[in-house]
Amino acid sequence: MKSIRSAIENTVSISLFNKGLAGKIFDEVRLSGAKVVMKNNSAECVLLSPEEYLHLLDSVNQARAAVTALKRLNSLDPNTLLTEEEFAVRTDLDISFINTTAGVDFE
C-alpha cells in the first residue's frame, strides 16, 4: 500500500504546469526529491531536485567504478604482479616515500 501511496503523491499532471502551478510543483520536488510528470495518463518525465540528481549521478558513477574494479580483479593474473622493488626498478622511480605516508590513501 505504501508504494501506491508514494506513486500517487509523487505524480503530477502536466496540465498543472499549464495552469501556472509550476512554482508549487517545484517546491514539492524540493521537499519530496522527485515528481513524475504525467501526460495523457503516461509518464512523460521525472522532475528531480538538484541534490537528488547529483546523488543519482554519484551512485551511477560509483557502480560503474565498482564494475570496472571487479572486471579487473577477475582478469588479474597473479603471475604478472610486481613487488615494490621490481616496480621501482622498471619505472626508475624512488618509492622510499611510500612507507612514510602512513594514513594517506592513494587512488
MARVO-724220 format. One record per residue (C-alpha): residue number from 1; z, x, y. Coordinates in steps of 0.001 Angstrom, whole numbers. Example, Ala and Ser with C-alpha at 12.3 -4.5 7.8 and 13.67 -1.06 7.14 Angstrom:
% MARVO-724220
rec i->1 | c3->7800 | c1->12300 | c2->-4500
rec i->2 | c3->7140 | c1->13670 | c2->-1060
This chain:
% MARVO-724220
rec i->1 | c3->0 | c1->0 | c2->0
rec i->2 | c3->723 | c1->2924 | c2->2322
rec i->3 | c3->-2889 | c1->4161 | c2->2143
rec i->4 | c3->-4250 | c1->708 | c2->3043
rec i->5 | c3->-1877 | c1->508 | c2->5992
rec i->6 | c3->-2882 | c1->4001 | c2->7104
rec i->7 | c3->-6573 | c1->3120 | c2->6815
rec i->8 | c3->-6123 | c1->18 | c2->8947
rec i->9 | c3->-4009 | c1->1779 | c2->11565
rec i->10 | c3->-6362 | c1->4742 | c2->11800
rec i->11 | c3->-9654 | c1->2891 | c2->12212
rec i->12 | c3->-11154 | c1->1712 | c2->15455
rec i->13 | c3->-14275 | c1->-309 | c2->16152
rec i->14 | c3->-16943 | c1->1298 | c2->18287
rec i->15 | c3->-17048 | c1->-1915 | c2->20304
rec i->16 | c3->-13657 | c1->-955 | c2->21779
rec i->17 | c3->-15350 | c1->2032 | c2->23416
rec i->18 | c3->-17916 | c1->-329 | c2->24920
rec i->19 | c3->-15061 | c1->-2421 | c2->26310
rec i->20 | c3->-13702 | c1->560 | c2->28248
rec i->21 | c3->-10783 | c1->1354 | c2->25941
rec i->22 | c3->-11720 | c1->4984 | c2->25256
rec i->23 | c3->-8661 | c1->6305 | c2->27108
rec i->24 | c3->-6327 | c1->4187 | c2->24987
rec i->25 | c3->-8115 | c1->5284 | c2->21801
rec i->26 | c3->-7867 | c1->8947 | c2->22785
rec i->27 | c3->-4142 | c1->8501 | c2->23429
rec i->28 | c3->-3768 | c1->7056 | c2->19932
rec i->29 | c3->-5708 | c1->10001 | c2->18475
rec i->30 | c3->-3322 | c1->12401 | c2->20212
rec i->31 | c3->-412 | c1->10555 | c2->18586
rec i->32 | c3->-1849 | c1->9960 | c2->15119
rec i->33 | c3->-4062 | c1->13039 | c2->14794
rec i->34 | c3->-7209 | c1->11134 | c2->13808
rec i->35 | c3->-9112 | c1->7873 | c2->14005
rec i->36 | c3->-12131 | c1->6720 | c2->12034
rec i->37 | c3->-14692 | c1->5018 | c2->14259
rec i->38 | c3->-16377 | c1->2074 | c2->12566
rec i->39 | c3->-19836 | c1->760 | c2->13437
rec i->40 | c3->-21312 | c1->-2231 | c2->11594
rec i->41 | c3->-18458 | c1->-2035 | c2->9050
rec i->42 | c3->-19270 | c1->1582 | c2->8152
rec i->43 | c3->-17530 | c1->4788 | c2->9106
rec i->44 | c3->-19551 | c1->6329 | c2->11935
rec i->45 | c3->-17446 | c1->9358 | c2->12868
rec i->46 | c3->-13923 | c1->10748 | c2->12915
rec i->47 | c3->-12037 | c1->11484 | c2->16116
rec i->48 | c3->-9555 | c1->14341 | c2->15838
rec i->49 | c3->-7097 | c1->15845 | c2->18251
rec i->50 | c3->-7966 | c1->19441 | c2->19139
rec i->51 | c3->-4826 | c1->20602 | c2->17327
rec i->52 | c3->-5782 | c1->18750 | c2->14136
rec i->53 | c3->-9347 | c1->20082 | c2->14339
rec i->54 | c3->-8122 | c1->23678 | c2->14685
rec i->55 | c3->-5663 | c1->23136 | c2->11836
rec i->56 | c3->-8501 | c1->21910 | c2->9596
rec i->57 | c3->-10712 | c1->24859 | c2->10578
rec i->58 | c3->-7887 | c1->27279 | c2->9786
rec i->59 | c3->-7352 | c1->25609 | c2->6409
rec i->60 | c3->-11055 | c1->25837 | c2->5550
rec i->61 | c3->-11199 | c1->29493 | c2->6574
rec i->62 | c3->-8088 | c1->30305 | c2->4525
rec i->63 | c3->-9560 | c1->28530 | c2->1498
rec i->64 | c3->-12823 | c1->30467 | c2->1853
rec i->65 | c3->-10909 | c1->33740 | c2->2108
rec i->66 | c3->-8891 | c1->32854 | c2->-999
rec i->67 | c3->-12064 | c1->32069 | c2->-2956
rec i->68 | c3->-13610 | c1->35370 | c2->-1866
rec i->69 | c3->-10464 | c1->37267 | c2->-2856
rec i->70 | c3->-10365 | c1->35580 | c2->-6285
rec i->71 | c3->-14040 | c1->36368 | c2->-6899
rec i->72 | c3->-13409 | c1->39994 | c2->-6016
rec i->73 | c3->-10344 | c1->40176 | c2->-8240
rec i->74 | c3->-12191 | c1->38586 | c2->-11154
rec i->75 | c3->-15050 | c1->41063 | c2->-10872
rec i->76 | c3->-12795 | c1->44096 | c2->-10411
rec i->77 | c3->-13374 | c1->46959 | c2->-12838
rec i->78 | c3->-10095 | c1->48915 | c2->-13102
rec i->79 | c3->-12084 | c1->51996 | c2->-14110
rec i->80 | c3->-13621 | c1->52156 | c2->-10626
rec i->81 | c3->-10312 | c1->52236 | c2->-8745
rec i->82 | c3->-9374 | c1->55360 | c2->-6825
rec i->83 | c3->-5972 | c1->56864 | c2->-6265
rec i->84 | c3->-4903 | c1->57555 | c2->-2664
rec i->85 | c3->-5678 | c1->61222 | c2->-3194
rec i->86 | c3->-9163 | c1->60560 | c2->-4619
rec i->87 | c3->-9893 | c1->58202 | c2->-1730
rec i->88 | c3->-8753 | c1->60795 | c2->814
rec i->89 | c3->-10957 | c1->63484 | c2->-725
rec i->90 | c3->-14045 | c1->61230 | c2->-919
rec i->91 | c3->-13684 | c1->59963 | c2->2642
rec i->92 | c3->-12294 | c1->63162 | c2->4170
rec i->93 | c3->-9519 | c1->61011 | c2->5597
rec i->94 | c3->-5992 | c1->62104 | c2->6409
rec i->95 | c3->-3816 | c1->59465 | c2->4710
rec i->96 | c3->-482 | c1->61142 | c2->5369
rec i->97 | c3->345 | c1->58401 | c2->7893
rec i->98 | c3->340 | c1->55708 | c2->5197
rec i->99 | c3->3822 | c1->56464 | c2->3921
rec i->100 | c3->5215 | c1->56471 | c2->7482
rec i->101 | c3->4142 | c1->52894 | c2->8225
rec i->102 | c3->6848 | c1->51077 | c2->6291
rec i->103 | c3->6924 | c1->47396 | c2->7134
rec i->104 | c3->3403 | c1->47338 | c2->8570
rec i->105 | c3->842 | c1->45142 | c2->6823
rec i->106 | c3->-2755 | c1->46321 | c2->6683
rec i->107 | c3->-5532 | c1->43763 | c2->6335
